[in-house]
Amino acid sequence: MKPSFINMATCAVLVLVLANTVEVANAVSCSPTQLSPCVNAITSASPPTAVCCSKIKEQKPCLCQYMKNPYLKKFVNTPNAWKVARSCGTPFPKC
């Protein structure tokens, strides 16, 4: 039995819908409060915790957005914040 055009079109639409659903599920919710586990490491000389590093990696797609915000920039765009990100293996992106 040959596959009909309608069956092939239905399959193609289903694949597109599922692909978009997976992409939305993997999207990062940009929330600067997610970086709160890093406050101690950024404001002092203490090393970042594993939780801090995981949050920096999770929020990496949002860092440029944070640096464009005048209220957040003074916290995110500091030598200590950059040092913490580097020590977590997540250098800041070039914005």
HELIX and SHEET records of a PDB file:
HELIX    1   1 PHE A    5  ASN A   26  1                                  22    
HELIX    2   2 PRO A   32  CYS A   38  5                                   7    
HELIX    3   3 VAL A   39  THR A   43  1                                   5    
HELIX    4   4 ALA A   50  GLN A   59  1                                  10    
HELIX    5   5 LYS A   60  CYS A   62  5                                   3    
HELIX    6   6 LEU A   63  LYS A   68  1                                   6    
HELIX    7   7 PRO A   70  VAL A   76  1                                   7    
HELIX    8   8 PRO A   79  SER A   87  1                                   9    
END                                                                             
